[in-house]
Amino acid sequence: MSDDILDTAIFNPARLFKNPAEILEDIKIKLSREQKIRALKTWHYDLQLRLIAEEENMHSTGGETDVALEEKILAALKILEAPEK
């Protein structure tokens, strides 16, 4: 795996993954647990910026989809951040 793909997976996950569940199930890039958490947090941060822009009428895309995406990201993070048994 190239460093470019790894960087994209972590710093621009929406470009490589269709949804947060694909990060959880990642078999193609083989991200570590920590890398998956980082990718999901990056995706969540980017989404938060987009939601703020929408609130300020700077950009509009259809908030309901963003809310559903945020719920999926947070659910995936909860799974990864849960203590291992």
Secondary structure, 3 states (H helix, E strand, C coil): CCHHHHHHHHHCHHHHCCCHHHHHCCCCCCCCHHHHHHHHHHHHHHHHHHHHHHHCCCCCCCHHHHHHHHHHHHHHHHHHHCCCC
